[in-house]
């Protein structure tokens, strides 16, 4: 019997949604480099790109009242399947008042070939953007984006500043492996943009 794909999984008090495995980045610290799942979940590699309806069916098996938030994250960049993510977010908002959050590399405008920030209004309560490093050179070395003809660091930063107009809570994140000096420089950069910084712990598997 073929095992079903893991489209939703629990991390602490949150329900995480595995929208896609697509991602234009190959971050040096990515959890995908170390295993098949996250935080003890079942494998998150998808057999095919799930539809919004498939994901919604998985959400329906969960008691949303148990969770503090729903997070679009998983083993890929959710904005690679923006329409699917937004349909799922619409469904969640139609049946619950639970907080919805997007974890993103911030390159959704490049991925979709248009500005997407306004499309998130009313569907997401929070957006967490991977800042990863305090300078373009360090960002490129850590994030390793596949887009070579655009300034991905600037695009990510611009997305974060703009999405604040449409989503109530926006934060930058860095992973603690970059070191205290770079964390502090990242914090200063975030503060200039009026965005708080969260330091994530590196997960080795």
Residue pairs with C-beta under 8 A, 6 or more apart in sequence:
5 18
5 46
5 47
5 48
5 50
6 18
6 37
6 41
6 42
6 43
6 44
7 17
7 18
7 50
7 54
7 55
7 58
8 15
8 16
8 17
8 18
8 55
8 58
8 59
8 61
8 62
9 15
9 16
9 18
9 37
9 38
9 39
9 41
9 42
9 44
10 16
10 41
10 67
11 38
11 39
11 41
11 71
12 39
13 67
13 68
13 69
14 67
14 68
14 69
14 70
14 71
15 59
15 62
15 64
15 66
15 67
15 69
15 70
15 71
16 38
16 41
16 70
16 71
16 72
16 73
16 74
17 55
17 59
17 70
17 71
17 72
17 73
17 74
17 78
17 85
17 88
18 44
18 46
18 73
18 74
18 75
18 76
19 50
19 55
19 72
19 74
19 76
19 78
19 80
19 81
19 84
19 85
19 88
20 46
20 49
20 50
20 74
20 75
20 76
20 77
20 78
20 80
20 81
20 84
21 44
21 45
21 46
21 74
21 75
21 76
22 49
22 76
22 77
22 80
22 81
23 76
23 77
23 80
23 105
24 77
24 80
24 105
24 107
24 110
24 111
24 145
24 146
24 147
25 77
25 105
25 107
25 143
25 144
25 145
25 146
26 143
26 144
26 146
27 130
27 132
27 142
27 143
27 144
28 141
28 142
28 144
29 142
29 175
29 177
29 202
31 38
31 203
31 205
32 75
34 203
34 204
34 205
35 205
36 43
36 44
36 45
37 43
37 44
38 44
38 74
38 75
38 203
39 203
44 74
44 75
45 75
46 75
49 81
50 84
51 84
52 83
52 84
52 87
52 88
52 91
55 84
55 88
56 87
56 88
56 91
59 70
59 88
59 91
59 92
64 70
64 92
64 95
64 96
64 98
65 96
65 98
67 98
68 98
68 99
69 98
69 99
69 100
69 101
69 125
69 126
70 92
70 98
70 99
70 100
70 101
71 100
71 101
71 102
71 103
72 78
72 85
72 88
72 89
72 100
72 101
72 102
72 103
72 124
73 103
77 104
77 105
77 107
77 108
77 111
78 85
78 102
78 103
78 104
79 85
79 102
79 104
79 107
79 108
79 111
79 112
79 116
80 111
82 108
82 111
82 112
82 116
82 119
85 102
86 119
86 120
86 123
89 100
89 123
89 124
90 123
92 98
92 100
93 100
93 122
93 123
99 125
99 126
100 123
100 124
100 125
100 126
101 124
101 125
101 126
101 127
101 128
101 169
102 120
102 124
102 126
102 127
102 128
103 128
103 130
104 127
104 128
104 129
104 130
105 129
105 130
105 143
105 145
105 156
106 129
106 130
106 155
106 156
106 157
106 159
106 160
107 145
107 147
107 152
107 155
107 156
107 159
108 116
108 159
109 115
109 116
109 117
109 155
109 158
109 159
110 147
110 150
110 152
110 155
115 162
117 159
117 162
117 163
117 165
117 166
117 167
118 166
120 127
120 163
120 166
120 167
121 166
121 167
124 167
125 167
125 168
125 169
126 167
126 168
126 169
126 170
126 171
127 160
127 163
127 167
127 169
127 170
127 171
128 170
128 171
128 172
128 173
128 198
129 156
129 159
129 160
129 163
129 170
129 171
129 172
129 173
129 195
130 143
130 156
130 172
130 173
130 174
131 139
131 156
131 157
131 160
131 172
131 173
131 174
131 186
131 189
131 190
131 197
132 138
132 139
132 142
132 143
132 173
132 174
132 175
132 178
133 139
133 141
133 142
133 143
133 174
133 178
133 182
133 186
134 182
134 185
134 186
134 188
134 189
135 153
135 185
136 151
136 153
136 154
138 178
138 182
139 152
139 153
139 156
140 152
140 153
142 178
143 152
145 152
157 193
160 170
160 172
160 193
160 195
161 193
161 194
161 195
163 170
164 170
164 194
164 195
170 195
171 195
171 196
171 197
171 198
172 186
172 190
172 193
172 195
172 196
172 197
172 198
173 197
173 198
173 199
173 200
174 182
174 183
174 186
174 197
174 198
174 199
174 200
175 199
175 200
175 201
175 202
176 183
176 199
176 200
176 201
176 202
177 202
178 186
183 197
183 199
186 197
187 197
190 196
190 197
191 197
